[in-house]
Amino acid sequence: MQLYYSPTAVTAMLQTMNTKDIVNQTVLVVVGCSFFIFFIIATRFRQNVIAKIGIT
C-alpha cells in the first residue's frame, strides 16, 4: 500500500512537525533551567539550614 502526498501537504506536515519540535525543545529547556535553578537554591538553602543547626 503506497501513500501519495502532494508536495504542499508534505511541506505543511514537515512545518507543523518542526514547529512542534521547536516548541517541545523550548519547553524542555525552560523546564530544565527552572529545575536546575530550583535545585541550586534548594541545595544552598539546605546547607544554610544544616550550618545554622550545627548538624554536619
Residue pairs with C-beta under 8 A, 6 or more apart in sequence:
5 13
50 56
